[in-house]
């Protein structure tokens, strides 16, 4: 929990930087598929959705990229954007007076509590490995799906290793022998084996990205998701958070990190995207030596 909380200033500072000026916003939405036809790499999502009547789509851990299309054959799709940092992101949208969808608050680890109905498609991109408990997140996504619904995962390979376990980057996702693997220094889980009783999974790669299309074939067994334990865990995390922020040193460090990262992002805007990537690569090489 503490590592995840410590990652919040990194994430907010990043999106504050992205939405800091008109040029960067325009650059984002040239890349983003928002307000365009939906497309998902290595998955025929149009064919899948065309077989559904009024499909519900959830973009879980959406951040502020609005990266996925929200139309099918020109018609508006019912897309719900969910992120645990929604209050911060909505504040940025309101401050910039942008006509963008309001983001709904919700943790992927407790997703079934935040979606009103069984959904047809859940998209998680570069977010599952940022969560506190990705295995629980996968189970909650499957619980939230209708039978035959799809959980689409797309992530950079072994991102925690690449980022040296900084900020939200605490888990790695990889493909080994066509199996999706989630791992870090303390654990390693074969997701294909983990899900075999109630879902099918098809893995693929694209460059340095790992893609998994998980189809729900039956409801989760009773007791696999323990609501009472979830309530207890959330209560403990709530108290832990209050205790941490009641410490002057912790609160000061949290806000100092945000200020430092925000300043770095403002400075980075002086350079082109390619130059920023080169600088980032040089810094990584120096740190790993």
Secondary structure, 3 states (H helix, E strand, C coil): CHHHHHCHHHHHHHHHHHCCCHHHHHHHHHHCCCCCECCECCECHHHHHHCCCCCEEEEECCCCCCCCCCEECCEECEEEEEECCHHHHHHHHHHHCCCCCCCEECCHHHHHHCCCCCEEEEEEECCHHHCCCHHHHHHHHHHHEEEEEEEEEEEECCHHHHCCCCCCCCCEEEEECCEEEEECCCCEEEHHHHHCCCEEEEEEEECCEEEEEEEECCCCCCCCCCHHHHHHHHHHHHHHHHHHHCCHHHHHHHHHHHHHHHHHHHHHCCCCHHHHHHHHHHHHHHHHC
